[in-house]
């Protein structure tokens, strides 16, 4: 199955046609700042310097949105950060397809986070083949391989249990 194309209506809605899009989807709650949106915003100026076509699409809404919007503006990112607000469940898959990468570098993941975020996002400039590793189809293939590997070793045990319970 081929990956779905970026939905044209969303490209138009956000004005991101021909631009690289990174995306975070989550509740913008002041109590949930650990999600790392601040950290992505803080590396955006240097990323934009290297990739002027980069856009950070932030999906979600709650009480921390005004603070994040002010921070993006203070960092001079008006043309590079889009706060899309609440996204209905039915539209989420299309939004994921719109993005070149999903980012949510939670704060609990250790040290060196800002440098790691920047390095990972710069790698978006890599070839399409590198990005294909993260495609839905490749994910499904890896997931199937993992399930097959896990359950193939258990099939004889399951058959034995089934035989005992039948007999």
C-alpha positions as CSV (number, residue, x, y, z in Angstrom):
1,X,0.0,0.0,0.0
2,X,1.5,3.4,-1.0
3,X,1.6,6.2,1.6
4,X,-1.3,8.7,1.3
5,X,-0.5,12.0,-0.3
6,X,-0.3,15.1,1.8
7,X,-3.9,16.3,1.9
8,X,-4.2,19.3,-0.3
9,X,-6.8,21.0,1.8
10,X,-4.5,21.0,4.8
11,X,-1.6,22.3,2.7
12,X,-3.8,25.2,1.7
13,X,-5.3,25.6,5.2
14,X,-1.9,26.1,6.8
15,X,-0.1,27.6,3.8
16,X,2.7,25.0,4.0
17,X,2.8,23.7,0.4
18,X,6.5,23.1,-0.5
19,X,7.7,23.5,3.1
20,X,9.1,21.0,5.5
21,X,6.7,20.4,8.3
22,X,7.4,19.1,11.8
23,X,4.4,18.6,14.0
24,X,3.5,18.1,17.6
25,X,0.0,16.9,18.6
26,X,-1.0,17.2,22.2
27,X,-2.9,19.0,24.9
28,X,-1.3,22.4,25.5
29,X,-1.8,22.3,29.3
30,X,0.5,24.2,31.6
31,X,0.7,21.2,33.8
32,X,2.0,19.1,30.9
33,X,5.1,21.2,29.8
34,X,7.2,18.0,30.0
35,X,6.1,17.3,26.4
36,X,9.0,19.4,25.1
37,X,7.2,22.0,23.0
38,X,9.3,24.7,24.6
39,X,12.5,22.9,23.7
40,X,11.5,22.5,20.1
41,X,10.6,26.2,20.0
42,X,14.0,27.1,21.4
43,X,15.9,25.2,18.7
44,X,13.7,26.5,15.9
45,X,15.6,29.8,15.3
46,X,18.8,27.9,14.5
47,X,16.9,25.3,12.5
48,X,15.2,28.0,10.4
49,X,18.6,29.5,9.8
50,X,19.7,26.2,8.2
51,X,16.3,25.3,6.7
52,X,14.4,28.5,5.9
53,X,11.4,26.4,4.6
54,X,10.8,24.7,8.0
55,X,7.4,25.0,9.7
56,X,6.5,23.8,13.2
57,X,2.8,22.9,13.3
58,X,1.5,22.6,16.8
59,X,-1.9,20.9,17.1
60,X,-3.8,21.1,20.3
61,X,-5.3,23.6,22.7
62,X,-5.5,24.4,26.4
63,X,-4.4,27.0,28.9
64,X,-0.7,27.0,28.0
65,X,-1.3,28.0,24.3
66,X,-1.1,31.8,24.9
67,X,2.2,31.4,26.6
68,X,3.6,29.2,23.8
69,X,2.3,31.7,21.2
70,X,4.0,34.6,22.9
71,X,7.2,32.6,23.2
72,X,7.2,31.8,19.4
73,X,6.6,35.4,18.6
74,X,9.4,36.5,21.0
75,X,11.7,34.1,19.2
76,X,10.8,35.7,15.9
77,X,9.1,32.6,14.6
78,X,5.8,34.1,13.4
79,X,6.3,32.7,9.9
80,X,7.6,29.3,11.1
81,X,5.2,28.2,13.9
82,X,1.5,27.5,13.3
83,X,-0.8,26.9,16.2
84,X,-3.7,25.0,14.7
85,X,-5.8,24.5,17.8
86,X,-7.9,21.5,18.6
87,X,-8.0,18.9,15.8
88,X,-11.0,16.5,15.6
89,X,-10.2,12.8,15.8
90,X,-11.4,12.3,12.2
91,X,-8.7,14.8,10.9
92,X,-5.7,13.5,12.9
93,X,-4.5,10.9,10.4
94,X,-4.5,13.6,7.6
95,X,-2.4,15.9,9.8
96,X,0.1,13.1,10.5
97,X,0.4,12.6,6.7
98,X,0.9,16.3,6.3
99,X,4.0,16.3,8.5
100,X,7.5,15.2,7.5
101,X,8.2,14.4,11.1
102,X,6.3,14.1,14.4
103,X,8.2,15.6,17.4
104,X,7.5,15.3,21.1
105,X,10.7,15.2,22.9
106,X,9.5,14.7,26.5
107,X,11.7,16.2,29.2
108,X,12.1,12.9,31.0
109,X,14.4,11.5,28.3
110,X,17.7,12.6,29.7
111,X,20.4,15.2,29.1
112,X,21.5,16.8,25.9
113,X,18.0,17.1,24.7
114,X,18.2,20.4,22.8
115,X,21.2,19.4,20.8
116,X,19.6,16.0,20.1
117,X,16.4,17.7,18.9
118,X,18.3,19.9,16.6
119,X,20.4,17.1,15.2
120,X,17.4,14.9,14.5
121,X,15.5,17.7,12.8
122,X,18.4,18.7,10.6
123,X,18.5,15.1,9.5
124,X,15.2,15.8,7.8
125,X,17.3,17.2,5.1
126,X,18.3,13.6,4.4
127,X,17.1,11.6,1.5
128,X,13.5,10.4,1.1
129,X,14.8,6.8,1.7
130,X,15.9,7.8,5.2
131,X,12.4,9.1,5.9
132,X,10.8,6.0,4.4
133,X,12.0,4.0,7.4
134,X,9.4,5.9,9.4
135,X,6.6,5.5,6.9
136,X,3.3,3.8,8.0
137,X,4.0,0.8,5.7
138,X,7.5,0.3,7.1
139,X,6.1,0.5,10.6
140,X,3.4,-2.1,9.8
141,X,6.1,-4.4,8.4
142,X,8.3,-4.0,11.5
143,X,5.3,-4.6,13.7
144,X,4.3,-7.7,11.9
145,X,7.8,-9.1,12.0
146,X,7.9,-8.4,15.8
147,X,4.6,-10.1,16.3
148,X,5.5,-13.1,14.2
149,X,8.8,-13.5,16.0
150,X,7.1,-13.2,19.4
151,X,4.2,-15.6,18.7
152,X,6.0,-18.2,16.5
153,X,7.9,-19.3,19.6
154,X,4.7,-19.6,21.5
155,X,2.6,-21.6,18.9
156,X,3.8,-25.0,20.1
157,X,2.9,-24.1,23.7
158,X,-0.5,-22.8,22.6
159,X,-1.2,-26.0,20.7
160,X,-0.2,-28.1,23.7
161,X,-2.5,-26.2,26.0
162,X,-5.3,-26.4,23.5
163,X,-4.8,-30.2,23.1
164,X,-4.8,-30.6,26.9
165,X,-8.0,-28.6,27.4
166,X,-9.8,-30.5,24.6
167,X,-8.8,-33.9,25.9
